Amino acid sequence: MNIKTSITAIFVCLMTIFAQAESNYTIQNNALILPADIKFDQHDYDIKDKTEPMLDFVAQYLKDRPYITKLRIEGHVFSEKSPEENIKLSLQRAAMVSYYLTTKGIDCSRLIPVAFGDTKPVAPNDECNLTYNTRIDFFNAEINHKAIYGSVPNGFALKYMEPCE
């Protein structure tokens, strides 16, 4: 076997491994699609399951992709309270998720927790759709320190925070 054949074989092997690793995650419009929801206590920012597997999933996603230099963590809530309280709760939830990810080894400078309150529902705002509209969404915001084309890292959120402070 010559060097050119060896290099080609190694390249094919690496591309196969990379393709398999990529297939574990679903991305739509720069959003990481989770296999299940992250659950919170109602009217609170505490994560229900302290060993939340979906947050471990997100942490591993970022560990596997060091070139994603910013991940936007969007907090959304059902129209539960006043607009100001909804913004506050959605930011607290996004911040809690950000904190959890830092405990799993993710650098805080890679995270942007933001709040949208009840301003971006994905379903009608009624009791039947509570679980759809109360959610955390994850968006790739920067790749290699450059904003995703056509977007700003904070997603024009109503409120955001610096997780390293």
C-alpha positions in Angstrom: 0.0 0.0 0.0 1.5 3.3 -1.0 1.3 6.6 0.9 -1.4 8.1 -1.4 -3.7 5.0 -0.8 -3.1 5.2 2.9 -4.0 8.9 3.1 -7.1 8.3 1.0 -8.1 5.4 3.3 -7.6 7.5 6.4 -9.6 10.4 4.9 -12.5 8.1 4.0 -12.4 6.7 7.5 -12.4 10.1 9.1 -15.3 11.3 6.9 -17.3 8.3 7.8 -16.8 8.9 11.5 -17.6 12.6 11.1 -20.8 11.8 9.2 -21.9 9.4 11.9 -21.2 12.0 14.6 -23.2 14.6 12.7 -26.2 12.3 12.3 -26.8 12.3 16.1 -28.2 15.8 16.0 -30.9 17.5 14.0 -30.5 21.1 13.0 -33.4 23.1 11.3 -32.8 26.8 10.4 -29.8 26.9 12.8 -31.9 25.5 15.6 -30.8 22.4 17.5 -33.9 20.1 17.7 -34.0 18.2 20.9 -35.4 14.7 21.1 -37.6 15.7 24.1 -38.6 18.8 26.0 -36.8 20.4 29.0 -39.3 20.5 31.8 -39.7 23.3 34.4 -41.8 23.6 37.5 -44.9 25.7 36.6 -44.4 29.5 37.2 -40.8 28.8 38.2 -37.4 28.6 36.6 -36.2 25.5 38.4 -35.5 22.6 36.1 -37.7 19.6 37.1 -35.1 16.9 36.7 -31.8 17.9 38.1 -30.1 15.3 35.9 -31.9 16.6 32.7 -30.8 14.4 29.8 -31.7 17.0 27.2 -29.2 19.5 28.8 -26.5 16.8 28.7 -27.4 16.3 25.0 -26.9 20.1 24.4 -23.6 20.1 26.3 -22.3 17.2 24.2 -23.5 18.9 21.1 -21.3 21.9 22.0 -18.4 19.7 23.0 -18.5 18.0 19.7 -18.6 21.3 17.8 -16.0 23.7 19.2 -16.4 25.8 16.0 -19.9 26.9 17.3 -18.6 29.8 19.3 -22.1 31.1 20.4 -25.3 29.2 21.2 -28.4 31.3 21.8 -30.6 29.9 24.5 -34.1 31.3 24.0 -36.6 31.3 26.9 -40.3 31.3 26.0 -43.3 31.1 28.2 -47.0 30.7 28.0 -49.0 33.9 28.6 -49.1 33.2 32.4 -48.6 36.6 33.9 -47.9 40.2 32.9 -45.6 40.8 29.9 -42.8 42.0 32.3 -43.1 38.9 34.5 -43.1 36.6 31.4 -39.9 38.2 30.2 -38.3 37.9 33.6 -39.3 34.2 33.9 -38.2 33.3 30.4 -34.8 35.0 31.1 -34.4 33.2 34.4 -35.1 29.8 32.7 -32.6 30.6 29.9 -30.1 31.6 32.5 -30.7 28.4 34.5 -30.0 26.4 31.4 -26.9 28.4 30.7 -25.7 27.8 34.3 -26.3 24.0 34.0 -24.3 23.9 30.7 -21.4 25.6 32.4 -21.4 22.9 35.1 -21.0 20.4 32.3 -17.8 22.1 31.1 -19.2 24.5 28.5 -17.4 27.9 28.6 -19.9 30.6 29.6 -18.6 32.9 26.8 -20.2 30.5 24.2 -23.7 30.9 25.6 -26.2 33.7 25.1 -29.3 33.3 27.3 -32.2 35.5 26.0 -35.8 36.1 26.8 -38.8 36.4 24.6 -41.5 35.9 27.2 -44.8 35.1 25.5 -44.1 37.1 22.3 -43.2 34.1 20.0 -45.8 31.4 20.5 -45.6 28.4 18.3 -49.2 27.5 18.9 -52.4 29.4 20.0 -51.9 30.8 23.5 -54.3 28.6 25.5 -54.2 25.9 28.2 -54.1 23.2 25.6 -50.8 24.5 24.2 -49.1 25.3 27.4 -46.3 22.8 26.8 -45.7 24.0 23.2 -45.3 27.7 24.1 -43.4 27.1 27.4 -40.0 26.0 26.0 -36.3 26.6 25.6 -35.0 26.8 22.1 -31.3 26.5 21.1 -29.9 28.3 18.0 -26.4 28.3 16.6 -25.6 32.1 16.8 -21.9 32.2 15.8 -19.6 29.9 14.0 -15.9 30.6 14.4 -16.7 34.0 16.0 -18.9 35.1 13.1 -22.6 35.7 13.3 -24.8 33.3 11.3 -25.6 35.1 8.0 -28.9 37.0 8.2 -29.0 36.9 12.0 -27.7 38.7 15.1 -26.3 36.6 18.0 -28.9 37.7 20.5 -31.8 37.0 18.0 -33.2 40.5 18.6 -34.4 39.3 22.0 -36.4 41.5 24.3 -33.9 40.9 27.0 -30.6 39.0 27.3 -27.8 38.6 29.8 -24.0 37.9 29.9 -23.7 34.5 31.5 -20.1 35.1 32.6 -21.0 37.9 34.9 
